Amino acid sequence: MRGRPLLAALLALPFAALSTPAAHAAESDITFSNVVVNNGKPVVIGTTGTVVVPITYTIKHSVKLSDQWVGIYRGPYGGAGERDLGYSGEGPYCEKNSTGTTEHCEMTTNVVAKTDLVNADATVWKTVGIAVRADGSFDEDLTAATAHVKRNAKLTVDASPEPVTKGKKITVTGKLTRANWSTHAYGGYAGREVSLQFRKKGSSAFTTVKKITSTTGGALKATVTASADGDWRWVFYGDGSTGSRKSATDFVDVR
């Protein structure tokens, strides 16, 4: 995480460059806990724009602080392969208890799709609490919280013919693609299980009719028998590197 206003020059360095030779754990006068990134949900990012990631946490301290925040990183903390996610957004905004020693805080970090990510970043990241004492010394607390960063997916759907005679065949096609953070474009995602779902006219619920595997270029194709008017869609439930996605719906009139 880069660019905290009070420490812009120092934070051009990786988190671990702020460390003392001591182990990366908070001393007894400062502790971070209850860290939650993005409300506990995966951080799903496409190929453009800035994603604002909320972070909440609790910090307890018995010394005066000049600054404190939570950062997100992956790789060996302090090692050559360490990567830091995003740059400072807003906050932290904190509510103190009556003694001022416990603070419940909210902040955001911003992730720019085109400049901050490579495809290998679609994985589980870790978190670290960093505090700056009034005397300028640093304290770091490696927390148990994680953040799952994923590549955004897209799905299309087309059902034909429209209209169709009852009992005849309908062919439903589509395409599954996902963000490529190296090319900054969406590419076909083959070899993934995708569900074909149907919602009968007048109903509010979808039912899974078939499950198929996307082929070259993320192509999807299934043939079903027309039985009633209704909406067709594809659903991808996501995986370890890619977020879930539902396509739009395509209504077919059965006569």
Phi, psi and omega in degrees: 000131187242159162083025171301127188306322184283343188225036189303318183293316181292323187277005167289344177273159172300159179310315189292342178292346179275354190282156167270171179296347182292166178300152183279071176216144183296143172284171188294344182273351179215126176219143175251142178207174177054038180284128177227125180255129175057039179058027178082004182258157176300148175268106185257125189230137179269216185253350182223166174081180180243129177260126179265118185254116178281146178225132174238152181192171175241137175234133175245135181207146178248009178235160180285136181245147173261340177193158176194153180191173175244132177247163181239131183215166170218165185088182181290123181295119182090356180267172183295335183268009182293136174236143181246138187264118169079184177223167190300136172255246179253153177087191010282145171253124190235146174248120184269154172281182187297332181266351180077011183262347177235131181232134174258119194239153173229141177205173174226155169233146185252136179240122180263117188302319188283339187240341189259351192231148165236165186300329179293347179285352177282084185196189178271127178255160179251172181234153179219135173266131181236130179232145177243117179288165180299334180275001177094353179282154184254153173223136182234142182227108175286116186264171181276349184287150178230166176226126181262112180263131184227155176278136180290146177243156174230150179222137173245163179213144173209122179247132181210158003281164177223120355285179181220149178282138180303134181093347177276175183268144172244135174253123179249121180243172178177186180211134176255122176231163177215159183295135172250111185281356176268322180262348182060038177217169176264134179236155181301142182242097184269160175076019181250141178283129180229138182262135172266124184238152181229139174235114181295143179306131181094349179261158177255354187249141173266147176238136178285125182261318181212156170236128180229172179250131179297144183253200183310131180074008181082014184295144178232139178202130177214147178244132182224166179266131180287123181235334183198157174300145176167181183259140175245144176206162172254147177226126173249125186271006177083172177209195186296337183243351189226138181287163178284162180201140171247138177284172167294178179253152176234117183275136177240127178271117180257124185243000000 
